[in-house]
Amino acid sequence: HADALKLLSSNMQDFAQSLGRFVGDKLGVTWNAMWDGFLACYSGDQTYNFHLDNPYNPKDSMSLPDNGLRLTCCYFINPHWNPEGGYNGGGLDVYLTDPSEPPASAAAARGAKRLRVAPHADTLVLFLSQRMAHQVIQTKGKDKWFCIWLWCHDEQTVLNFPAKVNEREVQFANAGAVESEAEDSAD
C-alpha cells in the first residue's frame, strides 16, 4: 500500500503544480514548493478544531505572521463511506468566505456559509490556505476515515516564519513593558 500512497501523493503534487499559474493569475496566490502528501486517519469520538491553515491577515496587526502556506489539498480515500447513512464524520466543513482576501476574523469565517464535504473515496478538496477556514467533521466510534493532505507553500516564507514569530513576541513583550512603565509613571 505504501507504493500506491506515494503514487497518489505524487499525482496530487503534479495536479497542484499544474494549477499554480491559473491560481496566480486569477487570485494573486503563488507557491514554489510543496510538501509530500500526509496520510491522516480520523477515528474515535473526536472533535477537531476550526482553523485556517495560514491565519495571517495583513490587515490585522495582531495576526500571526505569514507561515507560507498557500494552497491546501485534501483527497479522501474511503470506499466504505455510505451516503445513505447520513454520517459524514472524518469529512470536512469548509467555510465559504470571500476567496479574494483573508476573513476579517475567526467569527466572520465561522459565520460564513458552510460547505460540508463527505469523506467519500475519490473526493478532492482544494482551497486557499489563508482564505478558507475549515474543520474536520467530528468522528464517532471505531470507523477509520482516511485522507491525504498536501500543502503548497512559498518556501522562503516558510523558512522565515519562526524568526517572524519570535520578532512578533518581542514586539508584544516590548509593547507590554512600555505600557506598564507608562502606568507606573502615571501613579
SULSUL-V605457 format. One record per pair of residues at least 6 apart in sequence whose C-alpha atoms are under 8 Angstrom apart, sorted by the first residue. I is the first residue (numbers start at 1). GAP is how many residues later the second one is. Records with the same first field share a line. If there is no record, write none. Layout:
I->GAP, GAP
This chain:
6->31
9->27, 28, 139, 141
10->26, 27
12->25, 138
13->21, 23, 137
16->57, 136
20->10, 11
21->9
23->6, 7
24->6
27->73
29->41
30->40, 123, 124
31->39, 121, 122, 123, 124
32->120, 121, 122, 123
33->119, 120, 121, 122
34->116, 117, 118, 119
35->115, 116, 117
36->114
37->111, 112, 113, 114
38->110, 111, 112
39->107, 108, 109, 110
40->106, 107, 108, 109
41->103, 104, 105, 106
42->48, 97, 102, 103, 104
43->47, 96, 97, 98, 99, 100, 101, 102
44->95, 96, 97, 98, 99, 100
45->93, 94, 95, 96
46->92, 93, 94
47->89, 90, 91, 92
48->87, 88, 89, 90
49->86, 87
50->83, 84, 85, 86
51->55, 82, 83, 84
52->77, 78, 79, 80, 81, 82
53->16, 19, 76, 77, 80
54->12, 13, 14, 15, 16, 75, 76, 77
55->8, 9, 10, 11, 75
56->7, 8, 9, 10, 11, 46, 74
57->6, 7, 9, 45, 46, 47, 73
64->101, 104
65->96, 99, 100, 103
66->91, 92, 95
67->90, 91, 94
68->85, 86, 87, 88, 89, 90, 93
69->60, 61, 82, 83, 84, 85, 89
70->58, 59, 60, 81, 82, 83, 84
71->55, 56, 57, 58, 80, 81, 82
72->54, 55, 56, 57, 77, 78, 79, 80
73->51, 52, 53, 54, 76, 77, 78
74->50, 51, 52, 73, 74, 75, 76
75->47, 48, 49, 50, 72, 73, 74
76->43, 44, 45, 46, 47, 48, 70, 71, 72
77->42, 43, 44, 45, 46, 68, 69, 70, 71
78->41, 42, 43, 44, 67, 68, 69
79->41, 42
80->40, 41
81->38, 39, 40
82->38
88->29, 30, 31, 49
89->29, 30, 47, 48, 49, 50, 51, 56
90->28, 29, 46, 47, 48, 49, 55, 56
91->25, 26, 27, 28, 29, 45, 46, 54
92->24, 25, 26, 27, 42, 43, 44, 45
93->21, 22, 23, 24, 41, 42, 43, 44
94->20, 21, 22, 23, 38, 39, 40, 41
95->14, 15, 17, 18, 19, 20, 37, 38, 39
96->13, 16, 17, 18, 19, 36, 37
97->6, 12, 15, 16, 34, 35, 36
98->33
99->29, 32, 33
100->31
101->30
102->28, 29, 30
103->6, 28, 29
109->23, 24
110->23
119->26, 27, 28
